[in-house]
Amino acid sequence: MIEIRTCESEIPEVARFTTDVWRQTFAGKRLTINWHEAYFDWQLFNDFIERDYLLAAYDGSTLVGTLFAEPFRLRLRDREHDASMSSWLTVAPEYRRHDVGTKLVAEMRRRHLDRQAAFQIGFGLIGTIGPEFWRSMPDVFSVRTLGFWCSLLDVGALRSSLFLSRFARSAMSLLRVLEKRPRHIAHEGIRPYCSADLPRCLVLANELGKGIDLAYVWNERRLALQLDYKNVPRTLVYERNGRVEGFINYYPIECLGETILKASMIDLFAFGSMSGSEQKKLLQASIAQMATEGTAMALLLRIPCYPTAALLSLGFIPLPNEFSVLCGWPQPGLNFEQVKSLYLHVR
């Protein structure tokens, strides 16, 4: 008998289960993520994040499905709400006919209603069954679609990893004109983040959401975890006259395809009063650091709070929209119909 309950599995089992199922599901079709243990420790299974929304499906003692969400403060236009960010709906292929996914979603919905959460936000990969499945659930709908900015550091590694036809693999050679070979250049004022920077970084992180229809509202505890935790995220700050005026926060990931592709996901780029040239210097420093880590491509969600001019000038290219942003179980009176701008990060 399949039972849905708060996840009791240890991090290694969760990471292995998620990675194996996603790779099996998309084998030969698209890159998948190596959801390593350190990543899940950073994002979900730590002492800072409540576990009410960490759900798992078990057949006896066997893990057969997961659905995870994190409580998050979000602002919808001019009002703040206690909501959640959700991801990692994963069901073992042999159990999908048993409606495990539906049962996980039903339990997540019940817990949200019990805790009077205002709504849930998540991402579904366009071109997969994910968005269609979620939209078939009660009170779940698409808000809008989003894509990435991408900086190519090693086109050869990307070409080798993607599942491509011979023609497409050959055509990708043309992308070498966009390839960046960043050199590490010491820029005055750019340095690694330290805990003393947190109060100023909190101001900058929340300034990104000004004028945005749906935006994060960070607190010190959650932002501290985002910026520095067991060497998983990396954060560089830009300091001018003894004051932090901006920061960039990213983490390395491994994409599994024909080969293992190293990439970096930029979650936050806060630039406050920085000039265009200062923005470019901070981006250049972060890309150079990624290159020393073996990164083949860097990704940043394409949302309006990030500086288009600086990104284009450094060779970032806009990719087609890849995600459907999904909202579930909004409380009565909340209107998402005219939500056009978002300040989120991909999970």
Sequence and secondary structure as in RCSB ss.txt:
>XXXX:A:sequence
MIEIRTCESEIPEVARFTTDVWRQTFAGKRLTINWHEAYFDWQLFNDFIERDYLLAAYDGSTLVGTLFAEPFRLR
LRDREHDASMSSWLTVAPEYRRHDVGTKLVAEMRRRHLDRQAAFQIGFGLIGTIGPEFWRSMPDVFSVRTLGFWC
SLLDVGALRSSLFLSRFARSAMSLLRVLEKRPRHIAHEGIRPYCSADLPRCLVLANELGKGIDLAYVWNERRLAL
QLDYKNVPRTLVYERNGRVEGFINYYPIECLGETILKASMIDLFAFGSMSGSEQKKLLQASIAQMATEGTAMALL
LRIPCYPTAALLSLGFIPLPNEFSVLCGWPQPGLNFEQVKSLYLHVR
>XXXX:A:secstr
 EEEEE  S HHHHHHHHHHHHHHHTTTTS EE   HHHHHHHTSSSSS  TTEEEEEETTEEEEEEEEEEEEEE
ETTEEEEEEEEEEEEE GGGGGGTHHHHHHHHHHHHHHHTT   EEEEEETTSHHHHHHHTSTTEEEEEEE EEE
EES HHHHHHHS   HHHHHHGGGGGGG         TTEEE  GGGHHHHHHHHHHTTTT SEEE   HHHHHH
HH STTSSEEEEEEETTEEEEEEEEEEEEEESSSEEEEEEEEEEE TT  HHHHHHHHHHHHHHHHHTT SEEEE
E  TTS HHHHHHTT EE    EEEEEE   TT   TT   EE    
